[in-house]
Amino acid sequence: QVQLVESGGGLAQPGRSLRLSCAASARILSIVYMGWYRQAPGKQRELVASIRSGAETNYADSVKGRFTISGDNAKNTIDLQMNSLKPEDTAVYYCMQRSIGNIYWGRGTQVTVSS
């Protein structure tokens, strides 16, 4: 069973940066979509950023200009560079990779933005 493992979360002060990474425990073939999602306490999980077909990126309005997603289909890795962090970015962040016929989720990594 392929597992996705996130890393890089933690505590950051407002205005600072964090970089999240996600790696698969085994090779996933034919990736068509890779994304980062987040879920804050009491809220639904929401899309943060995604890459489709290895090139087309999409960002939530709340993170545009601050976050950058990058991915490597061959290595099954996704990164999320988060700059100018705000307290409202506090959430558990999950990576997701979708191939033809399968969807894989990580267990999440906590990001807390607080002074």
Secondary structure as GFF3:
##gff-version 3
##sequence-region A 1 115
A	DSSP	beta_strand	4	7	.	.	.	ID=ss1
A	DSSP	beta_strand	10	12	.	.	.	ID=ss2
A	DSSP	beta_strand	18	24	.	.	.	ID=ss3
A	DSSP	beta_strand	31	39	.	.	.	ID=ss4
A	DSSP	beta_strand	46	52	.	.	.	ID=ss5
A	DSSP	beta_strand	56	59	.	.	.	ID=ss6
A	DSSP	beta_strand	67	72	.	.	.	ID=ss7
A	DSSP	beta_strand	77	82	.	.	.	ID=ss8
A	DSSP	three_ten_helix	87	89	.	.	.	ID=ss9
A	DSSP	beta_strand	91	99	.	.	.	ID=ss10
A	DSSP	beta_strand	102	105	.	.	.	ID=ss11
A	DSSP	beta_strand	109	113	.	.	.	ID=ss12
###
